[in-house]
Amino acid sequence: MSRAIVEKTLYLIHSDDPILKLQGVRDIRRLTKSSLRYRRHFSDAVKPLVDMLRNSPSVEYNEAALLALLNLSVKDEGNKKSIIDAGALEPIIGFLQSENASLQELAAASLLTLSASSVTKPILSSFGVIPLLVDILRCGSPQAKVDSIITLYNLSTSQGNLTLILQTEPIPSIVTLLKSCKKSSKTAEKCTALLESLMSYDKCRKALTSEEGGILAIVEVLEIGSLQSREHALGALLTMCQSDRCKYRELILREGVVPGLLELTVKGTTKSKEKSQTLLRLLRDTPNKRYQLQPDTLENIVFNLISQIDGKEQTGKARGLLAEVIQVSMDQSLRRLHQRAMVCTPVDLSVSGAGSTISS
């Protein structure tokens, strides 16, 4: 890295010549795109770039300044704080509400990057960005929606922000985005993560069940999402059922959740296996005395649930997965028996030998 290049570029962005200034801004964007060192050495560029956002003569200048600041803030906590301290939030929030799709998307991307810091999360929420981000979920461009849901999730992890998100009535917009996105995408992961947190509130559970296809969208993520997304989807459904089993059991079962849960009991993480079995127990129909008398094994629980599933396709899939569950369970039991036998055999032999010596 050349110090001369840094000094020349800083000189350009302070120039009164708009063409030279724009060139300097674009050079900063290019140089900081993949270099942590350049981001640190260009920290002095933050203030003039923010000043450009406030007094820029055109959309072109605004876009260039936003892109440069965006690159400067990536993985650099100091620059994130400097950008906010320099007064960047006010113009960025203004661009978020712009009718210009490019400015809106760059503003959403900027807030996403800034929200990745624990220090900046409470500052962003104090500027009122949460209702604006939910508005973007409702009517923003596709890319702005993706960045907004990730930003909302980031903000939700800071104390007090989840309550602020709750006040914006976000469930319809989150469900709409979840239904339209690829279920294995990062978007689906953040949607289900946010829904998992929001399902702790009765108001949000009611809103989800009021949305056509709301529970189904979560069940689809449970079946074909990424491993992290599936765990969030499982957590959301489990929270619902634990809050009021009688109210939500049938609604969840109706969407064909059993095959997905069974697959997680075989292929999920230790945590998701435990949660899947817990949810299966909650979904089981218990009033029938015949099932109450049977052992509380996963197999018996699932046999009970399969008898309640409508549709040959779902029933067939569930039975096939149950067979896999039973096979895995048997394999694990055999391995444990084998390991126990390997451990016990030397002891048995030594005891036997000692007995022979004594008897003789």
N, C-alpha and C positions, 0 to 999 in steps of 0.2 A: 504493500500500500504506500502510495506517494503522498507525503505531507504537502508537496507543492500542488497536487491535484485538489486536495481539501481546501487549501488557502485560495486557490483560483476560483473554485466553485462558490465558496463563501463570499468572495468578492463580487461574483456575478449576481448573486441573489440580492445583494445590497445596491445593485446598480440602479440608476434612474432610467436607464434605457429599458423599456418593457420587453424588447426582444432578447437582450442579454439576460435579463432577470428570468424570463421563461426558460431560456437555455440552462441556466444554473439550476432551476427547480427540477427540470427533467434529468439533469446529470445526477442530482441527489437521489432521485427516484431510482435511476439505473444502478448507481454505485451501492445503494443500501438494500437492493432487492434480495441479495443472498449473503451479505457480509455483516456479521455482528460488529466487527471492528469499525467499519465505516459508519454504522449507526451510532456508535459511541463517539466517533470523531466529528460527526455532523450534528451533535447535540446543540451546538450554537446556532444551528439553522432553524430551530423550532420556532423561536419568536418571530423572525421575519416571514416564515411560512404562514403562521397564524395571522399575522398582519395582512398577508395577501388574501386570506379567506375573508377578512373583514372589509377590505377595500379593493377587491379585485375588479378590474374593468370588464371582465367577460367570463362566460362559462368555461372557456378553455383554460383560463388562469385558475379558476376555482378547482377544476378537475385535476390540473397538474399539482396544485398545492395539496389537495386531499390525498392524492396518490403518494406524494413524497412523505407526508406525515404518516400515512398508513404504513409505509415501509419502515420509517424510523421507529414506530411504536412496537413492531413485531419483536417479541422476546426481549424487550428492553424496558424494564420497570421504571428506570429513571426517566426515559423519554416519554413514557406514558404520563407520568406525573407532571412533567414539564409542559406537555401539550395542554393538559387541563389547566395548569396554573397560568399558562399564557392566554387563557380565555378562548380556547378552541370550541368548547361545547356549545356556546351560543350560536355561532354560524353553522356548526355541524347539525344541530337540531333544526335550524332553519332549512338546511338542504334536505333533511329527512322529510320535510313537509312540502318539498318542491314538486312541481308537476313535471320537471325534467327527470326522466327515468334514470339517466346516468348519474346525476348528482344525488338522487335518492339512494341509489345502490351503493355509491361510494360512501355516503354518510352512514348507511347501515353497516357497511364493512368496517368503517372507522370505529363505530360504537362497539362492534363485535370484538375488535382487537383491544380496545380500551377496557372492555368488561372482563378481560381475562386476568386482571390484577385484583387481588383482595383489597388493596388500598383504594382503588378507584370505584369499586362497586357501589358503596354508599354515596359517593359523590354523584355518580350518574343518576341514581334513583332520586336524589335530592333535586336534580334539575328537571324532574318530571318526564324522563325518557320512557318509562314503562307504559303509560297509556299510548304514547306515540308509536311504540314498537308493536303494540297490539293492534293499533289502527293499520299499520303496515301489513300485519297478518291478514287483515280483512280486505285491503284493497291495493296493496303494493305490487310491484313487479315480482315475478317468480324468484329472482335472485335475492331481492330485498327481503322477501318472506323467509327464505332459508337463513339468511344472516340474522334476521330479527328473532327467529325462534331459538337460535343458538345463544344470542345475546340475552334473551329472557331467561333461558336456563342458567346461564352464567350468573345473572343477577339474582336468581331465585336461591342460590346457595349462600347468599349473604343475609344475615339476620334481619328480619322485618320486611324484606323485599317480597317474600312469598305472599304476605298479606296484601301488599300493594298490587301485586299481579291479580290476586283474587278479586279485588275491587273493580277490575276492568272487565269482568265477566268474559274471560278469554276462551272458555271451553269450545264454543261453536267454531271459532277461528282455528284453534289447534286441531280439532277433529277434522275440519275441512282440509287442512294442510296434510294431516296424516293419511286421510283417505286418498289424496291425489298423488302422494309421493311414493317412490319405490320403498318397499317395506324393509329392505336391507340397507337403506341409505343412512347417512349421518343425520339427515333431517328427521327420519322416523325415530332414530335413537333419542334425539333431543325432545321430540314431541312426547314420546312415551315416558321419558325421564321426568319431564315437567308434569305430565298427567299423573304419574305415580305420586309425586309430592302433593298435587292438588286433590287427589282422592281422599286425603285426610279430612277434607271439608265436606260436610253434608250438602252444601250448596252446589259444589262442583260435581258430586256424585249424581245429584238430581239433574244437573245440566247435561251430563254425559248421557244418561239414559233417555233424555228428551231428544237427543240428536239422533236422527235416523242413521243407522249403521255405525254409531259411535263405539259400542262394545265390540261389534264385529271387526272394526278397524284394529282394535287392540289385540283381538284374538288372531287376526292375520299376521300381525307382527310376532306374536307368540309362536306362530307356526314357521314363518319363513324369514324372520328378521335376523340381524346379526346377533351374536351371543349376548352382547351387552343390551341390545334392544329387547331381546326376549326376556331378559331378567327384569327390565323395567316394566314391560307389559305384564309379566307375572306378578310383580309387586303391586301394580295398579289394581289388577283383578282380585288379588288376595286381600288388599286393604278394603275393597268394596265388600267382599263377602264377610270379612271379619267384623265390619262395622254393623252389618244387618244381613245375616244369612238368609232369613226368610224373604227379604225384599229383593235381593240381587241374585240368589241362587239360580232361579229359573231363567232369568234374563241372560246370565252367563252361559248356562248349559245350552240354551236355545241356539247359541251361535257356534256350536260344535267345538268347544274348547278342549274336550277330553283327549283327542289324538295328540294335540300339541303338548298337553301336560304330560302324557305318557312318554312322549319322545324325550322331554326334558328329564324325566326320572331315569332315563337310560344314558343320555348323552350330555346332560347339563353339568354345570359346576356343582360342587358339594352344596353350596348355598341354594342354587336353583332346584336341585333334587329335593332338598328338604322342604322348600316352599311349595313345590309342585305336589308333593304328597300331602302337605297340610291343606292345600286348596282342594285336592281330590276328596279328602275326608269331609271338608265343609260342603262340598257339592253333593255328597252322597245323600240318598233318600233314607232316613233312619226310622220312620214310623213302622215299617214292615218288621214284625217280630222275627221273621225267618232270618233276616240279615243281622238283626241285633244279636242273635244267638251264635252267629258265625264268628270265628276269630277276626280281629281287626287288622287283617293283613292287606297289603296293597292289592293283591289279586282279588280278594273278596270285595273290597271297596270298588274296584273298577268293574267287576262283573255286575255289581249293583247299578253302577252308572250306565254301563252299556245297555242294560235293559230299558233305560229311559231315553236313549238316543233315537231320534227320528231319522230315517233315511238309511238305505242299505249301504251307501258309500261310506258314510261316517261310521256306521256300525262295523263294517268290514275293516276299515282302517284301524279303528280302536282295538278290535280283536287281534289284528296282526301285531300291533304295537304291544299289546298285553302279552302276547306270546314271547316277544323279544324281552320284555321286562322279566318274565318268569325265567327265561333262558339265562339272562344276565345274572339274576338272583341265584340260580342254581350253580352257575360257573363260579361266582364269588364264594358260595358256600363250600364248593368242592376245593377251591384254592385254600380257604381257611382250614379245612380239615386236613389237607395235605401238609400245610405249613405246621399245623399242630402235631401231626404225626412225625414230621422231621425233627421237631424240637423234643418230642417226648421219647423217641426211640433210644437215643443214647442213655437217657436216665433209666429207662426200663431195663436196658441191657446191664447197666452197672448194678442196679438193684438185684437183678436176677443172678448176676455173678456173685454178689455179696452173699445172697441167700444160699448159693451152692457151697460156698466156702464154710459158712456156719454149719450147714447140715452135715458136711463131711467131718 
